[in-house]
Structures are given as structure tokens and as C-alpha cells.
Amino acid sequence: MLRQITSLTKRELKHWYRVKIQVFMTIIQPVVWLGLFGQAFNIGQLFNVPGMPPGVFEEAFSGAPNYFSFMAIGMLAVNVLFTCMFSGMSIVWDRRFGFLNKLKVSPIPRGVIPVSRMMATVIRAMIQVVIVFAIAIAFNFVPGLTGLSLKEGFGLAEIAGSFAMLFLLALGFAALFTTIALAVENQETLFGVINLINLPLMFASAALFPTTLMPAWLRTIANYNPLTLAADGLRQLAFVDPSPVHSLMWDFIGLVLFAIALLAISIGMSRKLLSNR
């Protein structure tokens, strides 16, 4: 079974990196988000006004020295979401061209099909995360731009913890969107469902803005959004005195439960969906 998953995962990755425009977009998208959105909305100056009590900005923005640093850490989680939301697109095309039917009649477990798509998506998401992180750090060396500032002593332990949390987030979202792709008939419907889920997940979270600035009802929802769990945990690893939404252990446990639950649901539903289609 492992060999079958590996083979189909390699197939998915080959389809990705052989399309040069997709590789180009993987690199250019973080530049656009960080270079335009991050720099244009570097709203830290709005909070550092004369007479403001010391520490108010740092408390609201999880200990980040500026808004760009706050946003750049959150963008790691957002890029995972953006990458994973198209994890099922290849399933739609394989169904259209008949390759999915060939897989269904082949002597492999049905669960191999969605798991291989998830693994390929997770690998792509982690590559994207590395690119975003590197660009955010590199902005420190570009005159006129604000870059990602990390706490002193940020090292291998913090990097490993950050990538572990992002891996769990990617696994959960890949399972979710892969299952959705198996349940729909065409790409138009898939795009509609993706947009319906994507935007509320992104904006009702602490990825781009602090939950303390949200209305109480929205803050309650946002505090348990998996994007918030990931962004909150990452900021605790990246900044000093981050004023966390949850403890680091709770963020990690929440992401583990999120990934396990979505993976189990995806495998169970995928078998049923693949047997009926």
C-alpha cells in the first residue's frame, strides 16, 4: 500500500512541477502578498501613536515588533490553506479524462487514491511555506521594506515546531478539500464550494488580524478556527511575550485532533464516494 501511495504521489508532483507556470506562481504569489499586502497594510504606525501606553501594540499583535512580522507569520498558515484548497482539482480532471475510473478498477485499496493526493498537496504546501518564510526574512535586506523580525534565540527547535504545526494544518485541509472534490461533479461547483469555505476561514481567524480587535461573537468563532490555532502557535514560537490566544500545547493538540479527524472522515467518505461513482 505504501508503494502505491508513493507512486501516485510522485505522479501528482510531476504534474505540478512540469507545468512551469504553476512553479512560477508558487514563487511569485508570496512576493505579491508580502510585498504588496504586507508592506501597504503595515499598520503598526497607526497603533504607535503619541501618548499610547507602552506595550499596547505588542499585546494586540502577539508580541510582534511590527504588523508585517505579525502578518508574515500568519501568511504561512494562509498559504497552506491556499495550496490545499486546490488539492482536489486533479481529481476533477482525472474523472473527466477517465483516469479515475481506471484507478477504481485497479487492484489497489480505494483509500490510496485520496491519501496520495493529500500527500502531494502537503509536500507542495510545505515547499510554499519555506518560500514564504525565506522571502519574509529576505525583506530585511531590501532598503525601504520591512522584513520579518524574530526573537533572539529562534533556532532549530522553533523551526521544527513551526513546521510540525503547519504539516498538521496542511494534512487537515488537504483531507477536507480532497473529499469535497470527490463529492462534486465538475470544476465549477468545486470552485464555488472552495470560495464559500476559503474566505470565511481566512478572515474569521487570527492569521491576518488579531482576534482581540474583532467583535465578541466573531472572536469566539475565530479563536477555534484551525488557522488561528496554527498562527497562534507559530507566533508563540517566533516572538517574545506573544499574548497567546491559547497555550502552545493546546494549539498543537487542537491541530493534531483537526488533522486526525479530517483524515479519518476523508478516508471513510472517499471509499463510499469512489464506490458509487
Secondary structure, DSSP 4 states (H G I P E B T S, - for coil): -HHHHHHHHHHHHHHHHTSHHHHHHHHHHHHHIIIIIIHHT-THHHHS-TTPPTTHHHHHTTT-SSHHHHHHHHHHHHHHHHHHTTTTHHHHHHHHHTHHHHHHHSSS-TTHHHHHHHHHHHHHHHHHHHHHHHHHHHGGGSTT-------TT--HHHHHHHHHHHHHHHHHHHHHHHHHHHH-SSHHHHHHHHHHHHHHHHHSSTTTS-GGGS-HHHHHHHTTSHHHHHHHHHHHHHSSS---SS-HHHHHHHHHHHHHHHHHHHHHHHHHHHHH-
